[in-house]
Amino acid sequence: MSFIHLILQQIVSQTAHLSIAGTKALKKANTVTEDDVTNGEKKIQKLTDKFCKEIDDLAALKEKEILEI
């Protein structure tokens, strides 16, 4: 796993954590319901998984390209 790959995954992960924290802050302020928080967290997790997979796929492709040279 490359250094850039690890950095990109960390960025995606931190963004997801911030989004979840924001969702919980809205709940605490009685701006959204518990169901909204749960649904939001599920959507955030799906997006995080999607982008982590894309990062993995791109990193694998780039690694293959580098090894062919």
Backbone as numpy.savetxt, mean C-alpha at the origin, in Angstrom:
# Nx Ny Nz CAx CAy CAz Cx Cy Cz
15.96 -9.19 -3.56 15.11 -8.02 -3.56 16.01 -6.78 -3.56
15.76 -5.88 -4.46 16.62 -4.72 -4.61 16.28 -3.63 -3.59
17.22 -2.74 -3.42 17.04 -1.62 -2.50 15.86 -0.75 -2.91
15.77 -0.46 -4.20 14.67 0.38 -4.71 13.34 -0.32 -4.48
13.30 -1.62 -4.69 12.09 -2.41 -4.47 11.63 -2.28 -3.03
12.57 -2.38 -2.09 12.23 -2.25 -0.67 11.72 -0.85 -0.35
12.34 0.16 -0.92 11.91 1.55 -0.69 10.50 1.77 -1.22
10.22 1.29 -2.41 8.88 1.47 -2.99 7.82 0.77 -2.16
8.11 -0.43 -1.69 7.14 -1.13 -0.84 6.93 -0.39 0.47
7.98 0.19 1.01 7.86 0.95 2.24 6.98 2.18 2.03
7.14 2.84 0.90 6.31 4.02 0.59 4.84 3.63 0.51
4.53 2.55 -0.19 3.16 2.09 -0.31 2.59 1.73 1.07
3.39 1.03 1.86 2.96 0.62 3.18 2.69 1.83 4.09
3.59 2.79 4.09 3.42 3.98 4.92 2.20 4.79 4.49
1.97 4.87 3.19 0.79 5.57 2.69 -0.48 4.90 3.17
-0.50 3.59 3.15 -1.66 2.85 3.64 -1.88 3.09 5.13
-0.80 3.06 5.89 -0.93 3.30 7.33 -1.46 4.70 7.62
-0.99 5.69 6.88 -1.49 7.05 7.06 -2.97 7.16 6.69
-3.35 6.47 5.63 -4.76 6.49 5.22 -5.65 5.85 6.28
-5.20 4.74 6.83 -5.98 4.06 7.87 -6.06 4.94 9.12
-4.96 5.58 9.48 -4.96 6.48 10.64 -5.93 7.64 10.41
-5.95 8.16 9.21 -6.88 9.24 8.88 -8.33 8.79 8.97
-8.59 7.59 8.51 -9.94 7.03 8.58 -10.37 6.88 10.04
-9.46 6.40 10.88 -9.79 6.23 12.30 -9.98 7.58 12.98
-9.22 8.59 12.56 -9.39 9.94 13.13 -10.76 10.50 12.78
-11.21 10.22 11.57 -12.56 10.66 11.17 -13.61 9.97 12.03
-13.40 8.70 12.32 -14.33 7.96 13.16 -14.36 8.55 14.57
-13.18 8.85 15.08 -13.08 9.41 16.43 -13.79 10.76 16.52
-13.76 11.52 15.44 -14.41 12.84 15.40 -15.90 12.72 15.06
-16.39 11.49 15.00 -17.80 11.21 14.66 -18.19 11.76 13.29
-17.22 11.74 12.36 -17.49 12.19 11.00 -17.98 11.04 10.13
-17.54 9.82 10.46 -17.95 8.63 9.70 -18.37 7.54 10.68
-19.07 6.56 10.16 -19.52 5.44 10.99 -18.46 4.35 11.07
-18.65 3.43 11.98 -17.74 2.29 12.12 -17.70 1.47 10.84
-18.87 1.33 10.20 -18.93 0.59 8.93 -18.10 1.30 7.86
-18.17 2.64 7.83 -17.36 3.39 6.87 -15.87 3.17 7.12
-15.48 3.14 8.39 -14.08 2.90 8.73 -13.66 1.51 8.26
-14.47 0.51 8.56 -14.15 -0.87 8.17 -14.06 -0.99 6.65
-15.02 -0.42 5.94 -15.00 -0.47 4.48 -13.80 0.27 3.92
-13.48 1.41 4.51 -12.33 2.18 4.06 -11.04 1.41 4.26
-10.91 0.77 5.42 -9.70 -0.02 5.68 -9.56 -1.18 4.70
-10.67 -1.81 4.36 -10.64 -2.92 3.39 -10.20 -2.42 2.02
-10.73 -1.26 1.61 -10.35 -0.70 0.31 -8.88 -0.31 0.29
-8.42 0.29 1.39 -7.01 0.67 1.49 -6.12 -0.56 1.41
-6.51 -1.64 2.10 -5.71 -2.87 2.07 -5.67 -3.47 0.67
-6.81 -3.46 -0.03 -6.83 -3.98 -1.40 -5.90 -3.18 -2.31
-5.93 -1.86 -2.18 -5.05 -1.02 -3.00 -3.58 -1.25 -2.64
-3.30 -1.38 -1.36 -1.94 -1.64 -0.91 -1.44 -2.96 -1.50
-2.26 -3.99 -1.42 -1.89 -5.30 -1.98 -1.65 -5.20 -3.48
-2.53 -4.46 -4.16 -2.41 -4.30 -5.61 -1.09 -3.64 -5.98
-0.76 -2.54 -5.30 0.46 -1.82 -5.64 1.72 -2.58 -5.21
1.66 -3.32 -4.12 2.80 -4.15 -3.73 3.05 -5.23 -4.77
1.98 -5.81 -5.31 2.13 -6.83 -6.35 2.73 -6.21 -7.61
2.26 -5.01 -7.97 2.82 -4.34 -9.15 4.30 -4.06 -8.95
4.67 -3.63 -7.76 6.09 -3.38 -7.46 6.88 -4.66 -7.59
6.36 -5.76 -7.03 7.04 -7.06 -7.13 7.22 -7.47 -8.58
6.16 -7.32 -9.38 6.22 -7.71 -10.78 7.23 -6.87 -11.56
7.22 -5.55 -11.34 8.15 -4.67 -12.04 9.60 -4.94 -11.61
9.79 -5.19 -10.32 11.14 -5.49 -9.83 11.66 -6.79 -10.44
10.80 -7.79 -10.52 11.21 -9.07 -11.11 11.55 -8.89 -12.58
10.75 -8.11 -13.29 11.01 -7.86 -14.71 12.34 -7.14 -14.90
12.56 -6.12 -14.08 13.80 -5.35 -14.19 15.01 -6.21 -13.84
14.87 -7.05 -12.82 15.97 -7.93 -12.43 16.29 -8.90 -13.58
15.26 -9.41 -14.23 15.46 -10.32 -15.37 16.19 -9.58 -16.49
15.78 -8.33 -16.77 16.43 -7.55 -17.81 17.90 -7.33 -17.50
18.19 -7.01 -16.24 19.58 -6.75 -15.85 20.42 -8.01 -15.98
19.87 -9.15 -15.61 20.62 -10.40 -15.68 20.87 -10.84 -17.11
20.03 -10.41 -18.05 20.21 -10.76 -19.46 21.34 -9.98 -20.10
21.67 -8.86 -19.55 22.70 -7.99 -20.15 24.04 -8.48 -19.85
